[in-house]
Amino acid sequence: MTNAKALEIWTAQTICDVGILLSIISLLLHLGRPYFERILGRLTLRVAADLWWLAYVVLRDGTLFFAVLFGFWHLNLDLMADIKIGLPFVPFGTVALATALLFKVFSNSEDLTRSYRASTSLVLAGAMLNTIGYVFIMEAPGEEYAAAKTGFWQTMLSWRSNLNPQLSTASFYISMGMMLVILLFACVRGFQLVAESASKRKEQRLARAVPVEAGVQNHVHP
């Protein structure tokens, strides 16, 4: 193996691991909302309160966004053959996180509504799937542990992407198909929102133009 290839594998594995860590951080920030709200209630200055809540939202949703981005980046068969990815948990965890991000973008998931509970539940599912894939498969015990020779850990080890091309292929097709459905829904919903926004602006312009025209007519014909 050349140094360039080794560096590529190390970089790809690091990005995969960082994505898993970010999903856990995002989950902790979602679950820690009562703490941030409690501190928010103690801030007397409006500017300080706004900055505190802005920092919370940026950290919470920013870590979720990069967790989805890094997870999507390694959803390809070439990288799956080079690095160890916990199948099928980590790819499905990325799908769950992407669905949570979709809820946040296209629904009111900021207030304590059903959309908020749904998005938080999806973040929980994604982080749990990533954790299971990382702890039990990607970082399964090595040969220095006697437990590594048991059937359970041997099965977990066989689910690594670089050791199981059949499971890698199946996980890729299923998870990528789900991601394409999410992307298609996001595109359709985005175009709908753009069209609705343009229609509302047009109605507002017409509503403002009607009184002006009526005033001109009254001035010309008293």
N, C-alpha and C positions, 0 to 999 in steps of 0.2 A: 504494500500500500504506500503510495506516495505521500509526501508531506501535505500537498495541496488537498488530496482526497481526505486525509485524516483531519485536516482543518475544517473541511466542508462538513464532515460527519459530526465533529465536535460542535460546530456552530449550529447545525440543524438540531442536534440533541438538546443543546442549551436553550434554544428558542422554544422547543417543545416543552421543556421543563418549566421555563419561565411562564409560558401560557397557562400551564396547570396551576402554578403558584398564584398567578393573577386571578384566576377564577375563584380560588379559595379566599383571597383578599377581598374580592368583590362580594362574596357571600357574607363575610364577616362585617363588611360595611353595611350591607342590606339588613342584616340581623341587628346591627348596632344602631339602627335609626332612633330608637327611644333615647339612647344616650345623647346623640347629637341634638335631638329636640329638647331634651332637658337642659343642656347647656345653652341652647338657643333662647330658652325662656328666661335665662338669667342675664342675658346681654341687654343692657338698657339702651345702648346707642343703636340706632337703626342701621347705620353703616356697618358696624361690627357684626350685627346679626345677619345682614345680607352677605357679607364676606364669609362668615362662618358657614352658612348654608350653601353658598356657592362652592366653597372648597369641598364640602361634603359631597355634593352632587357630582362635581368634576372627578373626584377620586373614585366614587362609587361606580359611576357609569363609564369613566375612562378606563378603569381596570377591566370592566366587563367588555368594553369595545376591543381592547388589545388582547384579551383572552380569546375572543372570537377570531380576531385577525390572525394571531399566532396559531390557533387551532386549525383554522382553515388553510394556513400556509403549508402545513405538513400533511394535508389530506391528498396525497398523491402517491402512486404506487412506487415511484422511484425512491422517494425519501423513506417510505415504509420499509423498503428492502435494505436501506442503509442504517437506519437507527431503530432503537427499540421503542415501540409504541404499544401501550397496553390495549389490546383488542378484546372485544369490540367497544370497551368502555370509553376510552378517550375520544374516538371519533363521534360516538353518540353523545358524549358530554358536550362536544363542540356544537352539535346540532341543537341540544337543549339550550345552550347559552345564546346561540344565534336567534332562537325563537324568543327568548326573554328580551333580547335587544330589539326584536321586531315589535313586541308589545310596548316597549318603552317609547319607540319612535312614533308609532301610529295609534296609540291609545293613551288615555289619561291614567298612567300608572304612577303618577307622583302623589296624588291624593290617596287616602286609604280606601280604595275601591276594589272591586273584583279584579280589575286589570292589575292593580298593584300586587294583590295576593297571587295572581297567576304568574306574573313576571318574577316575583320573589321565589315562588315554588320552582320555577324553571331554573333559576340561578342555583337553588339548592340542589336540584337534580343534576345539573351539569357539573357542579363542584364535587358532588359525591361520586359521580361516575368517574371524573378525572382522578379523584383520590384513590378510588378502588383500583383503577388501572395502573396508577403510579406505584402504590404501596405493594399490591399483591402480584403484579405482573412485571412492570418495568424494573422494580427494585426487589425482586424476589431473592431469597437467600442464596448465596453462592455455595460452591462445593465445600467450603470450610465448615459449613453447618450440617450437622447430621440430619436435621429436618428437611434439608433440600432433597434428600433421596426419597422422601415419602411421595405417595401418589398425588396428593393435593398440590404440593409445590411443583412437582414435575409437570402437572397439567397447567398450572399457572405460567410456568416458564415457557411452555409450548405455545402460549397465546401471544408471545412477543411477535411483533410484525416482521422482524428480520429473521424469524425462525419458522414462520407459518405463512407461506405465500398464498395458500388457498383462503385462509381466514382473512388475510390482508385484502385480497381481491373482493371477497364478499362484503367486508366492512366498507371498503371504498365505494362499491356500487350503491349500497344502501344509504350510507351517510351522504354521499355526493348527490344522490337523487333527492334526498330530503332537503339538502342545502339549495338545490336548484328550485325546488318548490317554494322555499322561503324567499329566494331571490325573485322569483316570478310574482309572488304575492306582493312583495315590497314594491316592485316596479309598477304593477297595476294599481295598487293603492296610492302610490306616489303620484301617478298621472291623474288619478281621480281627485286627489286633494288639490293639485295644481289647477285642474279644470274648475273645481268648485270655488277656489280662491279667485280665479279670473272672472267667473260669473258674478261673484259677490261684488268685486270692484266695478264691474260694468253696471250692476244695479245701483250702486252708490253714486256713480257718475250721472246716471239717468235721473236719480232722485234729486240730485243737486241741480241738474239742468232744468227741471220742470218749473220750480219757483222762479228762476231767472227769466225764463221765457214768458211766464205769466205776468211778471212785473213789467217786462218790455211791452207786452200787448196792452196792459192797462195804461201805460204811459202814452202810447201812441193813440189809443182810443179811450179817452176819458169818459 
